[in-house]
Amino acid sequence: MWTPRIADLSMLARFPNLRVLGLGGTLHTDALAQRLAVHPTVLRLQTLELDGGTLTGAGARALKPLAKRIRIDVRRNLIKSAEIKRLETAKLVVRPQRRGELPLSDRSEPPTLLERARHAANSAKPDDVVKRFHKATAAAALVEPGAALIARGGLANRLDYPAKRDALRALIAEADGASSFEVVTFGTDLELMLALACDGADELYEAETWCWQALRDARWFGKSSEENRASGQIATLRMRRGDANAAAPMLERVEAHYRDKKSESQQAWALRQRGNVELTRSNFVAAEELYRKALAIYVELKDKSSQGIVLSELSSAYWYRSDYAGAEKMLREALMLKNDDTVGVGSTYYNLGAILNGANRIDESIEAATKALEIFEHHKHSGGQGQALSLLGELWQRKNQHARALELLERAIVIFRAGGRQRELGVTLGNISRVALDLGEWAKVRVCCEEAVEIHREVGNKYNEGMQLMGLADAATGEGNFEEADAWLVEAITPLKAINNYQGLAAVHHRRGIAAQLTGKREVAERYYKQAMVDATRGNWAEMHGWVEMWIALLAAQANEPKPARAALRRAHAAIPATSVQGIATLAMTDTVVARLLGEAVELPEPQSWDSRIIATLAQ
């Protein structure tokens, strides 16, 4: 009779770290074999190592069809076996129950000792954590090993990074080889702790690796709570790396799970993450709805800290719709709820800086972004540092301080490439391209914009895709390739129209008008300028009217029509805010070129932006 013993179960590709169950010598091996033969995880196995052993008829018959389907030529143990002692029922091994449901005889550690261990870890004062961690480590061999390991896990999670990372890695390896069933399953909690630690240090690749490991282990041990925590963390990590499309369905499942379990705080967290996904996809109305649902839960729970976080996130939905006053109000409320200098406060200052930038309050924006950078640097949060540096680079570019802007942006690029943060990398490449446009470095613009377009298409960010396509058009215009420029602009219309972004569409039609004007097509240019005005009005973008009026003035001056040219200039001056450094500089260039075209002998100022550089060519 065929009587193999199961020595090792492993899944080489998708489940490389499944816990191995040593089953020799138990009274219920046949029952376990029958359950393993139909277990969903086992049915997905690629290899199964079988040695001669103690299975009798029932177990052998159950495993024989499985053995025929699965390769059995692997003769190596990938994971150290975890022997389960005092096994009473196969169910406890195939799908372990919660600790409180295990028969007392199957508990590898006395519950009171475990409870004391967990309590000791959770009640340690912050300034005493390191001392108690080392003390618990030294005592591990003298007391119950399982309880000591669990206590040390709680203490390790309170260490500073990277000591936390190193301690958790060592504990995970120790849990893998433990003989205690509860300690083996506790390894899943340790993996999630380590994933969060790596995430907090912006080591996104390692964080996702440990999340996947925790997810696999949680599924194997039937720990649904840990499974959903791992899924949620994987989704947020993927979103931060720019893959919003992959994150969306995962977060929907996680949110549904917490809603069904009536776990309000976790459900609110999932709603927030879903809102972040929709924001990345430029679905601003859907994002606001999700944020407000999360905010309502936090208000009911009287969780002020979380209210501040979601208010900060909700402000972004207003910001992207150009409601800067509404966005600023929410951020000021969020800051009133937070009175410390945590990473969350740094994020709020960063968002405030971005919103003030949109409102052309550049100096105030620099102040807020600098405050954010100081907080992120204090907490060694590299992702936050990169975002603050990118924003500061954009702000100094708008003040025509190009060398300073490039230095900040290059620092941000290094951070984002190292951390695999694709979405932020694409945005920063766009910021560098704008500096290059101002300096007339057309080849550099193309390199940055082409990579940025590819990134934004991969992550599904249609707004930024359209903006970078316009960057490619600007480079072509600067090189005098007007037909190519118009082709890029036509391509940019599709993603912007898909999300009804009228500000973006206004910019596209403005650029198409410029290309037509530079090729002597006055009627075509006038048609595009008119459409740009309509889109700017629909998008609540008053400043764009000023930029369009500059080119209308130039168009009239080219036709030697002084009265319409000067009227358009007056309208342009009225629409461009005094806080717009580049707008004022471009107005000065426009005034001078219009005067030259109308026959006045005036000296041209030095071009300091793409617009002023292109306008200056009309006077040559």
C-alpha positions in Angstrom: 0.0 0.0 0.0 1.2 3.5 -0.8 1.8 5.1 2.6 3.6 8.5 2.3 4.1 10.9 5.1 3.7 14.6 4.5 7.0 16.2 5.3 6.8 19.5 3.6 4.2 21.7 1.9 5.4 24.7 0.0 4.4 26.9 -2.9 7.5 28.0 -4.8 6.1 30.9 -6.8 3.2 32.6 -5.0 3.5 31.3 -1.5 7.2 30.9 -0.7 6.9 31.0 3.0 4.0 28.8 4.0 4.4 27.3 7.4 5.4 23.7 7.2 3.4 21.3 9.3 5.3 18.3 10.8 2.7 15.6 11.2 4.5 12.3 12.0 3.4 10.5 15.1 0.0 12.1 15.5 -3.2 10.1 15.9 -5.2 12.0 13.3 -2.8 12.1 10.3 -5.4 10.4 8.1 -8.1 13.0 9.0 -5.6 15.8 8.3 -4.6 14.3 5.0 -8.2 14.2 3.9 -8.7 17.9 4.8 -5.4 18.9 3.1 -6.5 17.2 -0.1 -9.4 19.7 -0.6 -7.9 22.7 1.1 -7.9 25.8 -1.3 -4.3 26.6 -0.6 -3.1 23.1 -1.1 -5.0 22.8 -4.4 -2.9 25.7 -5.7 0.4 24.1 -4.8 3.1 23.5 -7.4 5.3 21.1 -5.4 4.7 18.5 -2.7 7.4 16.5 -1.1 6.3 13.0 -0.1 8.4 10.6 2.0 7.5 7.1 3.3 5.6 7.4 6.5 2.5 6.6 8.5 -0.5 7.3 6.4 -3.0 4.5 6.2 -5.7 3.7 3.6 -8.0 6.7 4.0 -5.3 9.3 4.0 -3.4 7.7 1.2 -6.5 7.5 -1.0 -7.3 11.2 -0.4 -3.8 12.4 -1.3 -3.2 10.0 -4.2 -5.1 12.2 -6.8 -3.3 15.3 -5.5 0.1 13.6 -5.8 -0.6 12.7 -9.4 -1.4 16.3 -10.3 1.5 17.9 -8.4 5.2 17.6 -9.1 6.8 15.4 -6.4 10.4 15.7 -7.6 11.4 18.4 -5.1 13.4 17.0 -2.2 14.2 20.0 -0.1 12.7 21.8 2.8 12.4 25.5 2.1 11.0 26.5 5.5 11.9 25.0 8.9 9.2 22.7 10.1 6.8 23.9 12.8 5.9 20.8 14.8 2.4 20.9 16.3 2.3 19.0 19.6 -0.7 17.6 21.4 -2.9 17.7 18.2 -6.5 16.8 19.0 -8.3 17.7 15.8 -7.2 18.2 12.2 -9.3 21.3 11.9 -7.0 23.2 14.3 -4.1 22.7 11.9 -5.8 23.1 8.6 -7.7 26.2 9.6 -6.6 27.4 13.1 -9.2 29.0 15.2 -8.8 32.1 17.4 -6.8 31.5 20.6 -9.9 31.7 22.8 -11.5 28.9 20.9 -8.6 26.4 21.2 -9.0 23.6 23.6 -6.8 24.2 26.7 -4.7 21.2 25.9 -3.7 22.7 22.6 -2.4 25.9 24.1 1.4 25.9 23.9 1.7 28.7 26.5 -0.3 29.4 29.6 -2.8 32.2 28.7 -2.0 34.2 31.8 1.7 34.4 30.9 0.8 35.6 27.4 -1.5 38.2 28.7 1.2 39.4 31.1 3.7 39.5 28.3 1.5 41.6 26.0 0.5 43.9 28.9 4.2 44.4 29.7 4.9 45.4 26.1 2.0 47.7 25.8 2.4 49.5 29.1 6.2 50.3 28.8 7.0 53.9 28.9 8.6 55.3 25.8 11.9 56.2 27.5 12.1 52.6 29.0 11.3 50.7 25.8 14.9 49.9 24.7 15.9 48.8 28.2 12.9 46.5 28.6 13.4 45.1 25.1 16.9 44.0 25.8 15.9 42.7 29.2 13.1 40.6 27.6 15.5 39.3 25.1 18.0 38.1 27.7 15.2 36.5 29.8 13.8 34.6 26.8 15.7 31.5 27.5 14.8 31.5 31.2 11.0 31.9 30.9 8.4 30.5 28.6 9.9 31.2 25.1 6.6 31.9 23.3 5.4 34.5 25.8 8.8 36.2 25.8 8.8 36.4 22.0 5.4 38.0 21.9 6.3 40.5 24.6 9.5 41.3 22.7 7.5 41.8 19.5 5.4 44.5 21.2 8.5 46.2 22.6 10.4 46.0 19.3 7.5 47.8 17.5 8.1 50.8 19.8 11.8 51.2 19.0 13.0 53.9 16.6 13.8 53.1 13.0 16.1 51.4 11.9 16.5 49.6 15.2 12.8 48.6 14.9 13.3 47.1 11.5 16.3 45.0 12.6 14.6 43.8 15.8 11.5 42.7 13.9 13.4 40.9 11.2 15.2 38.9 13.9 11.9 38.1 15.7 10.2 37.0 12.5 13.0 34.5 11.8 12.7 33.3 15.4 8.9 32.9 15.1 9.3 30.9 11.9 11.2 28.2 13.7 9.1 28.1 16.9 7.4 25.0 18.1 4.5 27.0 19.6 1.5 27.2 17.3 0.5 30.6 18.6 4.1 32.0 18.2 4.2 30.7 14.6 0.9 32.5 13.8 2.2 35.6 15.7 4.8 35.9 12.9 2.0 37.4 10.7 1.6 40.3 13.2 5.3 40.8 13.2 5.4 40.9 9.4 2.7 43.6 9.4 4.6 45.6 12.0 7.7 45.4 9.9 5.8 46.4 6.8 4.5 49.5 8.6 8.0 50.3 9.9 9.4 50.2 6.3 6.5 52.2 5.0 7.1 54.9 7.6 10.7 55.1 6.5 9.6 55.2 2.9 11.2 51.9 2.0 8.2 51.1 -0.2 9.6 48.0 -2.0 10.6 46.2 1.3 7.3 47.3 2.9 5.3 45.7 0.1 7.4 42.5 0.2 6.5 42.0 3.9 2.9 42.9 3.3 2.6 40.1 0.7 4.3 37.7 3.1 1.8 38.7 5.9 -1.1 38.2 3.4 0.0 34.7 2.5 0.6 33.7 6.0 -2.8 35.2 7.2 -4.6 33.2 4.5 -2.8 30.0 5.4 -3.7 30.4 9.1 -7.2 31.7 8.5 -6.6 35.1 10.2 -9.2 37.2 8.3 -8.4 40.4 10.3 -4.7 40.3 9.5 -5.5 39.3 5.8 -7.5 42.5 5.4 -4.9 44.6 7.1 -2.3 43.3 4.8 -4.5 43.8 1.7 -5.2 47.4 2.7 -1.5 48.1 3.3 -0.6 46.6 -0.1 -3.2 48.7 -1.8 -2.0 51.9 -0.2 1.6 51.1 -1.1 0.7 50.5 -4.7 -1.2 53.7 -4.8 1.8 55.6 -3.4 3.9 54.0 -6.0 1.4 55.3 -8.6 -0.7 52.2 -9.4 -4.1 53.5 -8.4 -5.9 51.1 -10.8 -4.5 48.1 -9.0 -5.2 49.6 -5.5 -8.9 50.4 -6.2 -10.5 46.9 -6.2 -8.4 45.8 -3.2 -9.5 48.8 -1.1 -13.2 48.2 -2.1 -13.0 44.7 -0.8 -11.2 45.8 2.4 -13.8 48.5 3.1 -16.7 46.1 2.5 -15.1 43.7 5.0 -14.8 46.3 7.7 -18.3 47.6 7.0 -19.8 44.1 7.4 -17.8 43.6 10.6 -19.1 47.0 11.9 -15.5 48.1 12.5 -16.0 51.8 12.2 -12.4 53.1 12.6 -11.0 50.6 10.1 -13.9 51.3 7.7 -13.1 55.0 7.8 -9.5 54.3 7.1 -10.4 52.3 4.0 -12.8 55.0 2.9 -10.0 57.6 3.1 -7.7 55.4 1.1 -10.4 54.9 -1.6 -10.8 58.7 -1.7 -7.0 59.0 -2.3 -7.3 56.6 -5.2 -10.2 58.5 -6.8 -8.2 61.7 -6.3 -5.3 60.2 -8.1 -7.6 59.2 -10.9 -9.0 62.8 -11.1 -12.5 61.7 -10.0 -12.8 64.6 -7.6 -16.5 64.4 -6.8 -16.2 60.7 -6.0 -13.2 61.5 -3.8 -15.1 64.1 -1.9 -18.0 61.8 -1.2 -15.6 59.1 0.2 -13.7 61.6 2.4 -17.0 63.0 3.8 -18.2 59.5 4.7 -14.9 58.9 6.6 -15.1 62.3 8.3 -18.7 61.5 9.5 -17.4 58.3 11.1 -14.5 60.1 12.9 -16.8 62.8 14.2 -19.1 60.1 15.6 -16.1 58.4 17.2 -14.9 61.8 18.5 -11.5 61.1 17.0 -10.0 64.6 16.5 -6.7 63.4 15.2 -8.2 61.4 12.4 -10.7 64.3 11.7 -7.7 66.5 11.1 -6.2 64.0 8.7 -9.3 63.5 6.6 -9.9 67.3 6.5 -6.4 67.7 5.1 -7.2 65.0 2.5 -10.6 66.5 1.7 -9.0 69.9 1.0 -7.3 68.3 -2.0 -10.7 67.6 -3.7 -11.5 71.3 -3.4 -8.0 72.3 -4.5 -8.1 70.3 -7.8 -11.4 72.1 -8.6 -9.7 75.5 -8.0 -11.8 76.2 -4.9 -8.7 77.5 -3.0 -10.7 79.3 -0.3 -12.6 76.2 0.6 -9.4 74.1 0.6 -7.5 76.6 2.8 -10.4 76.7 5.3 -10.3 73.0 5.7 -6.6 72.9 6.2 -6.7 75.7 8.8 -9.3 73.7 10.6 -7.1 70.6 10.4 -4.1 72.4 11.9 -6.3 73.6 14.8 -7.0 70.0 15.6 -3.3 69.1 15.7 -0.9 70.8 18.1 2.3 68.9 17.5 4.9 68.4 14.8 4.1 64.9 13.6 4.4 63.7 10.1 0.6 64.3 9.7 1.1 67.9 10.5 3.9 68.1 8.0 1.5 66.8 5.4 -1.0 69.4 6.3 1.5 72.2 5.9 2.5 70.7 2.6 -1.1 70.7 1.3 -1.5 74.3 2.5 1.6 75.3 0.6 0.3 73.6 -2.6 -3.1 75.4 -2.2 -1.5 78.8 -1.6 0.6 78.2 -4.7 -2.6 77.6 -6.7 -4.0 80.9 -5.3 -0.8 82.8 -6.4 0.2 83.5 -2.8 3.8 82.4 -3.5 5.6 83.8 -0.5 3.0 82.3 1.9 3.3 79.0 0.0 7.1 78.9 0.4 6.7 79.5 4.2 4.2 76.6 4.5 6.3 74.3 2.3 9.5 75.1 4.3 7.7 74.3 7.5 6.6 71.0 6.1 10.2 70.2 5.0 11.5 70.9 8.5 9.0 68.5 10.0 9.7 65.8 7.5 13.4 66.1 8.0 13.1 66.0 11.8 11.2 62.7 11.5 13.5 61.4 8.7 10.4 60.9 6.4 12.0 60.8 3.0 8.8 60.7 1.0 7.5 63.8 2.7 10.9 65.5 2.2 10.7 64.7 -1.5 7.2 66.2 -1.9 8.2 69.3 0.0 11.4 69.7 -2.1 9.4 69.3 -5.3 6.9 71.9 -4.2 9.6 74.4 -3.2 11.3 73.8 -6.5 8.1 74.7 -8.4 7.6 77.8 -6.2 11.2 79.1 -6.9 10.7 78.4 -10.6 7.6 80.6 -10.5 9.8 83.3 -8.9 12.2 82.9 -11.8 14.9 81.6 -9.4 15.8 78.7 -11.8 19.2 77.6 -10.3 17.6 77.3 -6.8 14.6 75.5 -8.2 16.7 72.9 -10.1 18.8 72.1 -7.0 15.6 71.4 -5.0 14.0 69.4 -7.7 17.0 67.2 -8.4 17.1 66.3 -4.7 13.5 65.3 -4.9 14.1 63.2 -8.0 16.8 61.2 -6.1 14.4 60.4 -3.3 11.5 59.4 -5.5 13.6 57.1 -7.7 15.1 55.4 -4.7 11.8 54.9 -3.1 9.9 53.8 -6.2 7.4 56.6 -5.9 6.2 56.8 -9.5 3.4 59.3 -9.1 5.5 61.9 -7.3 8.4 61.2 -9.7 6.1 62.1 -12.7 5.0 65.3 -11.1 8.6 66.4 -10.2 9.8 65.6 -13.8 7.1 67.9 -14.9 8.4 70.6 -12.6 11.9 70.2 -14.0 10.6 70.4 -17.5 9.0 73.8 -16.7 12.4 75.1 -15.5 14.0 73.8 -18.7 11.2 75.5 -20.7 12.0 78.8 -19.1 15.7 78.4 -19.9 15.0 77.3 -23.5 16.5 73.8 -23.0 14.1 72.0 -25.4 15.9 68.6 -25.5 15.8 68.4 -21.7 12.1 69.3 -21.8 11.4 66.4 -24.1 13.3 63.9 -22.0 11.5 64.9 -18.8 8.0 65.1 -20.4 8.2 61.8 -22.3 9.1 59.9 -19.1 6.4 61.8 -17.1 3.7 61.1 -19.7 4.5 57.4 -19.6 4.4 57.4 -15.8 1.0 59.2 -15.6 -0.5 56.9 -18.2 0.5 53.9 -16.2 -1.0 55.3 -13.0 -4.1 56.6 -14.7 -3.6 60.3 -13.8 -5.2 62.0 -16.8 -4.7 65.6 -15.6 -1.0 65.3 -15.3 -0.8 63.3 -18.6 -2.5 66.2 -20.4 -0.1 68.7 -18.7 3.0 66.8 -19.8 1.7 66.4 -23.3 1.4 70.2 -23.4 5.0 70.3 -22.2 6.0 68.4 -25.3 4.0 70.8 -27.4 5.8 73.7 -25.8 9.2 72.2 -26.6 8.2 71.7 -30.2 6.9 75.3 -30.4 10.3 76.5 -28.9 12.0 74.6 -31.7 9.8 76.1 -34.4 8.0 72.8 -35.1 4.4 74.2 -35.0 2.7 71.2 -36.7 4.2 68.8 -34.2 3.2 71.1 -31.4 -0.4 71.1 -32.5 -0.4 67.3 -32.8 0.7 67.0 -29.1 -2.0 69.5 -28.1 -4.7 67.6 -29.9 -3.5 64.4 -28.1 -3.7 66.3 -24.8 -7.4 67.1 -25.3 -8.5 63.4 -24.8 -7.4 62.9 -21.2 -8.4 66.3 -20.1 -11.9 66.1 -21.7 -12.3 62.6 -20.1 -12.2 64.3 -16.6 -13.9 67.5 -17.7 -10.9 69.6 -16.7 -11.7 72.9 -18.2 -8.6 74.7 -16.9 -6.5 72.1 -18.7 -8.6 72.5 -21.8 -8.3 76.3 -21.7 -4.5 75.9 -21.6 -4.6 73.6 -24.6 -6.7 75.9 -26.7 -4.5 78.9 -25.7 -1.5 77.0 -26.8 -3.1 76.0 -30.1 -3.9 79.6 -30.7 -0.3 80.5 -30.1 0.9 77.9 -32.6 -1.6 79.2 -35.2 -0.6 82.8 -34.6 3.1 81.9 -35.0 2.3 80.4 -38.5 0.3 83.5 -39.6 -3.2 81.9 -39.2 -5.0 84.8 -37.6 -8.6 83.6 -37.9 -7.6 80.2 -36.6 -5.8 81.7 -33.7 -8.7 84.0 -32.8 -11.1 81.0 -32.8 -8.8 79.1 -30.4 -8.4 82.1 -28.1 -12.2 82.5 -27.9 -12.5 78.8 -27.0 -9.8 79.2 -24.3 -11.8 82.1 -22.8 -14.9 79.9 -22.7 -13.1 77.0 -21.0 -11.4 79.3 -18.5 -14.7 80.7 -17.5 -16.2 77.3 -17.0 -13.1 76.3 -15.0 -13.3 79.4 -12.8 -9.8 80.4 -14.0 -9.8 84.2 -14.2 -6.0 84.6 -14.6 -6.1 82.6 -17.9 -8.1 85.5 -19.4 -5.1 87.7 -18.8 -2.7 85.3 -20.6 -5.1 85.0 -23.6 -5.5 88.8 -23.8 -1.7 89.3 -24.0 -1.7 87.2 -27.2 -4.8 89.0 -28.6 -2.9 92.3 -28.1 0.1 90.8 -29.9 -2.2 89.6 -32.7 -3.7 93.1 -33.2 -0.2 94.7 -33.0 1.0 92.4 -35.8 -1.8 93.7 -37.9 -0.9 97.3 -37.0 -4.1 97.9 -35.1 -3.0 100.1 -32.1 -6.4 100.7 -30.5 -7.5 97.0 -30.2 -3.9 96.0 -29.2 -3.8 98.6 -26.3 -7.4 97.6 -25.2 -6.4 94.0 -25.0 -3.3 95.0 -23.0 -5.4 96.9 -20.5 -7.6 93.8 -20.0 -4.6 91.6 -19.6 -3.2 93.9 -16.8 -6.5 93.8 -15.0 -6.7 90.0 -15.1 -3.1 89.1 -14.1 -2.7 89.2 -10.3 0.1 91.3 -8.8 1.3 88.2 -6.9 2.0 86.3 -10.1 5.8 86.9 -10.6 5.9 85.2 -14.0 2.6 86.8 -15.1 4.0 90.3 -14.3 7.3 89.6 -16.1 5.4 88.3 -19.2 3.2 91.4 -19.2 6.3 93.5 -19.3 7.6 91.6 -22.3 4.2 91.8 -24.0 4.0 95.6 -23.4 7.5 96.0 -25.0 6.9 93.8 -28.0 3.5 95.4 -28.7 5.2 98.8 -28.6 7.9 97.6 -31.1 5.3 96.1 -33.5 3.5 99.5 -33.4 6.7 101.3 -34.4 8.1 102.4 -31.1 11.9 102.1 -30.4 12.1 100.2 -27.1 14.6 97.7 -25.7 13.4 94.2 -25.0 13.9 92.8 -21.5 15.7 89.5 -20.9 13.2 86.6 -21.3 12.7 84.7 -18.1 10.0 82.2 -19.0 8.7 80.2 -21.9 5.9 82.6 -22.7 8.2 85.7 -22.7 10.8 83.8 -24.8 8.2 83.0 -27.5 6.7 86.5 -27.3 10.2 88.0 -27.9 10.5 86.2 -31.2 7.6 88.3 -32.6 9.8 91.4 -32.3 12.7 89.9 -34.3 
